[in-house]
Amino acid sequence: MAFVVLEECIQCKHTDCVAVCPVDCFYEGPNFLVINPDECIDCALCEPECPVDAIRVDDEVPEEQKHFIELNAVLSQHPNWIVINEKKDALPDHEQWHGVANKINNLDRHGA
């Protein structure tokens, strides 16, 4: 098992979760965070820290977001996505993105 960052994080990118991660398994892209499943130790410290409920253990990911399990694994290996282990401000317009559906269409998968 590993934890997974879900669609709710896109365009928000709160980083409360990374500050509590004991193994630095979060990776940062331009408008999204991911968890490297090979580095996650399933400690569950990150999940309650997320203010938008964007982190779930992989076996509790809603069916319509199952593709985020693979997406986290792939993007955590992207050369431009870097380890993040300190809290930063959320994206400036994060409030207007809270609760928006289909944010996957806004995901910047490339440069950080």
C-alpha positions as CSV (number, residue, x, y, z in Angstrom):
1,M,0.0,0.0,0.0
2,A,1.0,3.6,-0.5
3,F,-0.8,6.9,-0.3
4,V,-1.9,8.8,-3.4
5,V,-2.5,12.4,-4.2
6,L,-5.8,12.9,-6.0
7,E,-7.4,15.4,-8.4
8,E,-8.4,17.8,-5.6
9,C,-4.8,18.9,-5.3
10,I,-4.5,20.1,-8.9
11,Q,-4.4,23.9,-9.1
12,C,-4.3,24.1,-5.3
13,K,-1.1,22.5,-4.2
14,H,-1.3,22.8,-0.5
15,T,1.9,21.6,1.1
16,D,0.9,20.9,4.7
17,C,1.4,17.2,3.9
18,V,5.0,17.5,2.9
19,A,6.1,19.1,6.2
20,V,5.1,15.9,8.1
21,C,6.4,13.3,5.7
22,P,9.3,11.4,7.4
23,V,10.7,10.0,4.2
24,D,10.4,12.9,1.7
25,C,8.3,11.0,-0.8
26,F,6.4,14.0,-2.2
27,Y,7.3,15.5,-5.6
28,E,6.3,18.9,-6.8
29,G,5.2,19.8,-10.3
30,P,3.9,23.2,-11.5
31,N,0.4,22.8,-10.2
32,F,0.2,19.4,-8.4
33,L,2.0,17.2,-5.9
34,V,2.5,13.5,-6.1
35,I,3.7,10.7,-3.8
36,N,6.3,8.2,-5.0
37,P,4.7,4.9,-4.1
38,D,8.1,3.2,-3.8
39,E,9.3,5.7,-1.2
40,C,6.0,6.0,0.8
41,I,6.1,4.0,4.1
42,D,2.4,4.2,4.7
43,C,2.8,6.1,7.9
44,A,-0.5,8.0,7.2
45,L,0.8,11.3,8.6
46,C,0.1,13.2,5.4
47,E,-3.6,12.3,5.0
48,P,-5.1,14.3,7.8
49,E,-2.9,17.3,7.0
50,C,-4.4,17.9,3.6
51,P,-7.0,20.7,3.9
52,V,-8.8,19.6,0.7
53,D,-8.9,15.8,1.3
54,A,-6.7,15.1,-1.7
55,I,-4.7,12.2,-0.2
56,R,-5.9,8.7,0.2
57,V,-4.4,5.3,0.8
58,D,-4.3,3.5,-2.6
59,D,-7.0,0.9,-1.7
60,E,-9.4,3.7,-0.8
61,V,-9.1,5.7,-4.0
62,P,-12.5,6.3,-5.5
63,E,-13.1,4.3,-8.7
64,E,-13.2,7.4,-10.9
65,Q,-9.8,8.5,-9.7
66,K,-8.0,5.1,-9.8
67,H,-5.8,6.4,-12.7
68,F,-4.2,8.8,-10.1
69,I,-2.4,5.7,-8.6
70,E,-0.4,5.3,-11.8
71,L,-0.1,9.0,-12.4
72,N,1.6,9.5,-9.0
73,A,4.1,6.8,-9.8
74,V,4.8,8.2,-13.3
75,L,5.1,11.8,-12.3
76,S,7.3,11.1,-9.3
77,Q,9.8,9.8,-11.8
78,H,9.6,12.8,-14.1
79,P,13.0,14.6,-14.3
80,N,11.5,18.0,-13.7
81,W,9.4,17.0,-10.7
82,I,11.5,17.5,-7.6
83,V,11.3,16.4,-4.0
84,I,9.5,18.8,-1.8
85,N,9.9,18.6,2.0
86,E,9.0,22.0,3.3
87,K,5.7,23.8,3.5
88,K,5.1,26.5,0.9
89,D,2.1,28.7,0.2
90,A,-0.7,27.2,-1.8
91,L,-1.1,28.4,-5.4
92,P,-2.4,32.0,-5.4
93,D,-5.8,31.2,-6.9
94,H,-6.3,27.9,-5.0
95,E,-9.6,29.0,-3.4
96,Q,-11.3,29.4,-6.8
97,W,-10.3,25.9,-7.7
98,H,-11.7,24.2,-4.6
99,G,-14.4,21.7,-5.5
100,V,-14.0,22.2,-9.3
101,A,-14.6,19.0,-11.2
102,N,-12.4,17.6,-13.9
103,K,-9.3,19.5,-12.8
104,I,-7.3,16.7,-14.5
105,N,-7.7,18.8,-17.7
106,N,-5.6,21.5,-16.1
107,L,-2.8,19.3,-14.9
108,D,0.7,20.5,-16.0
109,R,2.6,17.2,-16.3
110,H,5.9,18.7,-17.4
111,G,8.2,21.4,-16.1
112,A,8.4,22.4,-12.5
